[in-house]
Amino acid sequence: MRVFVAGGSGVIGRQLVPMLVAQGHEVVASARLSARLGEIRAMGAEAVVMDGLDASSVRDALSAARPEVLVHQMTALAGLSNLRRFDRAFAATNRLRTEGTRNLLQAAAAAGVRRLVAQSFTGWTNDRGGSPVKDETCPLDAQPPRSMRQSLDAIAQLEEMVSVAAGVEGVVLRYGHLYGPGAPAFLDAVRRRKLPVVGDGAGRWSFTHVVDAARATVLAICHAGTGLYNIVDDDSPPAAEWIPFLAEVAGAKPPMHVPVWVGKLAAGEAVVSMMTRACGSSNAKARAQLGWAPGHATWRDGFRAWASEERASKDNEAP
């Protein structure tokens, strides 16, 4: 099968492209910067420069590649740290989820793409009432914190565009908070005691190892199903549980505990909401329909392995 991975040099792309090549697929993968093309070629794929926000760039890349399946992994999350102004921090990714998705869909129609698999997110996006763990039938949050509204709207737009796209089989994979190689640095944050438990820490977080995200994407490429799938670990722990555990396995001091008003002043309403009111997500549909399961039995096993791998990697880099 000929597969085009938009965002092939990203955190998930670096796991996904070698998996697809190993399975015998013809893979074309894009990067926004030419400096990243060597990495893609080293993974065994054909590499192209493509700017997801430039419609002509997307059209030219897909017209030349003529893939059967298009995978949308375009984000701009590198270096993301300050979430006090949440929508500002995610502004570039929000554009890729809206303008970028529209550009991909238009180019896919012209290039005869049969199937589109797109990355989305689940976790803080869930409605914050009722059950603490949601499935794909549950609505998105109708009243998110003000600083998160643009980001939630971008996610909703992506999911709607892919789900109703004419002439293409649309699949949306909702990953949770990513951890593992190259993922956002929760480990560094807990080691520096910059990830406190806010308030009661009752907000539930759904996590996804980057390798598991890539494995689910491979399954979705070859599967006949369409629609939304939550790709998350089996359990969605509250912040008061997972932050201390991650600190422990990382060999760090226990996290600080701060009241809500301090958290709001220091980190903003978005972080307070995630720490105190967020709901988790169920992976039952992905297990039943895609045949996917997380690689680690629990997030505890996953975090322990992650911390061990990061420690070994740093030891290998030491002179």
C-alpha positions in Angstrom: 0.0 0.0 0.0 1.2 3.5 -0.8 1.0 5.7 2.3 1.7 9.4 2.7 2.6 10.5 6.3 2.1 14.3 6.7 4.4 15.2 9.6 6.7 12.2 9.3 9.5 13.7 11.3 7.4 14.4 14.4 7.2 12.4 17.7 4.8 9.9 16.4 6.0 10.0 12.8 9.5 8.8 13.9 7.8 5.7 15.4 5.2 5.2 12.6 7.3 5.5 9.5 9.7 2.6 10.3 6.7 0.4 11.3 5.0 1.0 7.9 8.3 0.4 6.0 8.9 -2.8 7.9 5.4 -4.1 6.9 6.3 -3.5 3.2 4.3 -0.4 2.6 5.6 2.3 0.2 6.0 5.3 2.4 6.3 9.0 1.5 6.7 11.2 4.5 6.8 15.0 4.8 8.6 17.5 6.9 8.2 21.3 6.9 12.0 21.9 7.0 14.5 20.4 4.5 16.9 19.8 7.3 14.6 16.9 8.6 14.5 15.0 5.3 17.7 13.0 6.1 16.0 11.6 9.2 13.0 10.4 7.1 15.2 8.8 4.4 17.2 7.0 7.2 13.9 5.4 8.2 13.5 3.9 4.8 10.8 6.3 3.3 10.8 8.8 0.5 11.1 12.3 1.9 9.5 15.5 0.7 9.2 19.1 2.0 5.6 20.2 2.6 4.1 23.1 4.5 0.7 22.0 5.7 -0.5 25.6 5.9 0.4 26.3 2.2 -2.4 24.8 0.0 -0.3 24.7 -3.1 2.6 23.0 -1.2 0.2 20.3 0.0 -1.5 19.9 -3.4 1.9 19.5 -5.2 3.2 17.0 -2.6 0.1 14.7 -2.8 -0.2 15.1 -6.5 3.3 13.8 -6.9 3.0 11.0 -4.4 -0.4 9.7 -5.4 -0.9 7.7 -2.1 -3.8 5.4 -1.4 -3.8 6.4 2.3 -3.0 9.8 3.9 -2.0 10.1 7.5 -2.3 13.5 9.2 0.3 13.8 12.0 1.0 17.5 11.6 1.4 19.4 14.9 3.7 22.1 16.3 4.2 21.0 19.9 8.0 21.1 20.1 9.2 23.2 23.1 5.7 23.6 24.5 5.9 24.4 28.2 4.0 27.5 29.3 0.3 26.7 29.4 -0.8 29.8 31.2 -2.0 31.2 27.8 -3.2 27.9 26.6 -4.6 28.9 23.2 -1.6 31.1 22.4 0.7 28.1 23.2 -1.3 25.9 20.8 -1.9 28.5 18.1 0.3 26.9 15.5 -1.1 23.4 16.1 -4.6 24.8 16.0 -4.0 26.2 12.5 -2.6 22.8 11.4 -5.8 21.2 12.8 -8.1 23.6 10.9 -6.4 25.1 7.9 -3.9 22.2 7.5 -6.7 19.6 7.6 -8.7 21.5 5.0 -5.6 21.7 2.8 -5.0 18.0 3.1 -8.7 17.1 2.4 -8.7 19.3 -0.8 -5.5 17.8 -2.0 -6.5 14.3 -1.1 -9.7 14.6 -3.2 -7.6 15.8 -6.2 -5.0 13.0 -5.8 -7.5 10.2 -5.4 -6.7 9.3 -1.8 -8.9 6.5 -0.6 -8.5 6.8 3.2 -7.4 9.5 5.7 -6.2 8.8 9.2 -5.9 11.9 11.3 -4.5 12.6 14.8 -6.7 14.2 17.4 -6.7 14.4 21.2 -8.8 13.2 24.1 -8.7 14.0 27.8 -9.3 17.6 28.9 -11.6 17.9 25.8 -14.2 15.7 27.4 -17.3 17.1 29.0 -16.5 17.5 32.7 -19.8 16.3 34.1 -21.1 12.8 34.8 -18.9 9.7 34.5 -15.2 10.4 35.1 -14.3 8.2 32.1 -15.9 8.9 28.7 -16.2 7.0 25.4 -16.5 8.2 21.9 -20.2 8.8 22.1 -19.8 11.4 24.9 -19.9 15.1 23.9 -16.9 17.4 24.0 -16.8 20.0 26.8 -19.5 22.6 26.0 -18.1 25.1 28.5 -14.3 24.8 28.5 -12.1 27.4 30.4 -11.9 30.6 28.3 -8.2 30.1 27.6 -8.8 26.7 26.0 -11.8 27.5 23.7 -9.9 28.1 20.5 -7.9 24.8 21.0 -11.1 22.8 21.7 -12.8 24.4 18.7 -9.8 23.4 16.5 -10.0 19.8 17.6 -13.8 19.8 17.0 -13.3 21.2 13.5 -10.7 18.6 12.6 -12.9 15.7 13.8 -16.0 17.1 12.0 -14.1 17.7 8.7 -12.5 14.2 8.6 -15.7 12.4 9.7 -17.9 13.9 7.0 -15.4 14.2 4.2 -16.9 13.1 0.9 -15.2 10.5 -1.2 -12.6 9.4 1.5 -12.8 7.0 4.4 -12.2 9.2 7.4 -10.6 7.9 10.7 -9.8 10.0 13.7 -7.5 8.7 16.4 -7.8 10.5 19.6 -4.5 10.1 21.4 -4.2 11.0 25.1 -1.3 12.8 26.7 1.8 11.4 25.0 4.7 9.9 26.9 7.8 8.0 25.8 10.7 8.8 23.4 10.6 12.4 22.3 7.2 13.1 24.0 6.5 16.2 26.2 8.9 16.4 29.1 6.7 15.5 32.1 9.8 13.7 33.4 11.9 16.9 33.4 9.0 18.8 35.0 8.7 16.4 37.9 12.4 16.2 38.4 12.6 20.0 38.7 9.5 20.0 40.9 7.7 22.2 38.4 4.6 19.9 38.2 2.7 20.3 41.4 -0.6 18.7 42.4 -3.2 21.4 42.3 -6.1 21.5 44.7 -7.5 18.0 45.2 -5.8 16.6 42.1 -9.0 14.8 41.1 -8.8 15.6 37.4 -8.2 12.4 35.4 -5.6 12.1 32.7 -5.5 9.7 29.8 -2.1 8.7 28.6 -0.7 7.2 25.4 2.8 5.8 24.8 4.1 7.1 21.5 4.8 3.6 20.3 1.2 2.6 21.1 0.0 5.6 19.2 2.0 4.6 16.1 0.8 1.0 16.4 -2.8 2.1 16.5 -2.2 4.2 13.4 -0.8 1.2 11.5 -4.0 -0.7 12.4 -6.2 2.1 11.4 -4.5 2.4 8.0 -5.3 -1.2 7.2 -8.7 -1.6 8.9 -12.0 -1.0 7.2 -13.6 0.9 10.0 -14.2 4.7 10.1 -15.0 7.3 12.7 -13.6 8.1 16.1 -11.3 6.0 18.3 -9.8 6.8 21.7 -6.2 5.5 21.7 -5.3 5.6 25.4 -4.0 3.4 28.2 -6.5 1.2 30.1 -6.7 3.5 33.2 -7.1 7.2 33.5 -5.5 8.1 36.9 -6.2 11.4 38.8 -3.4 13.9 38.9 -3.0 13.3 42.7 -2.0 9.7 41.8 0.1 9.8 38.7 2.3 12.9 39.5 3.7 11.5 42.7 4.2 8.1 41.1 6.1 9.6 38.1 8.3 11.6 40.5 9.0 8.4 42.5 10.1 6.3 39.4 12.1 9.3 38.1 14.0 9.5 41.3 12.8 13.0 42.1 11.5 14.6 45.2 7.8 14.3 45.9 5.8 17.0 44.1 4.5 20.1 45.8 0.8 20.4 46.6 -0.7 23.9 46.0 -4.2 25.3 46.5 -6.3 26.1 43.5 -5.8 29.9 43.8 -2.0 29.5 43.7 -2.3 27.2 40.7 -4.5 29.6 38.9 -2.1 32.5 39.5 1.0 30.5 38.6 -0.2 28.3 35.7 -3.6 29.6 34.7 -7.2 28.3 34.5 -6.5 25.7 31.9 -4.0 23.8 34.1 -6.2 24.1 37.1 -9.1 22.6 35.1 -7.0 19.7 33.9 -5.7 19.1 37.4 -9.0 19.2 39.2 -11.9 18.6 36.8 -10.7 16.8 33.7 -12.3 13.4 32.7 -10.5 10.4 31.3 -11.3 8.4 28.2 -12.1 4.7 27.5 -10.2 2.6 24.9 -12.9 -0.1 24.7 -13.9 0.7 21.2 -10.3 0.6 19.9 -9.8 -2.7 21.6 -12.9 -4.2 20.2 -12.9 -2.8 16.7 -9.3 -2.1 15.8 -7.8 -5.0 17.8 -5.5 -2.5 19.5 -4.2 -2.7 23.1 -1.6 -0.7 24.9 1.8 -2.2 25.1 2.1 -1.8 28.9 -0.4 -3.5 31.2 -0.9 -0.2 33.2 0.3 3.4 33.1 2.4 2.5 36.1 4.3 0.0 34.1 4.6 2.4 31.2 5.9 5.2 33.4 8.4 3.0 35.1 9.7 1.8 31.7 9.8 5.3 30.4 11.8 6.6 33.3 14.2 3.7 33.0 14.7 4.3 29.3 15.3 8.0 29.8 17.8 7.3 32.5 19.7 4.8 30.3 19.6 7.3 27.4 21.2 10.0 29.5 23.8 7.6 30.8 24.7 6.7 27.3 25.1 10.3 26.3 27.3 11.1 29.3 31.1 11.5 28.3 
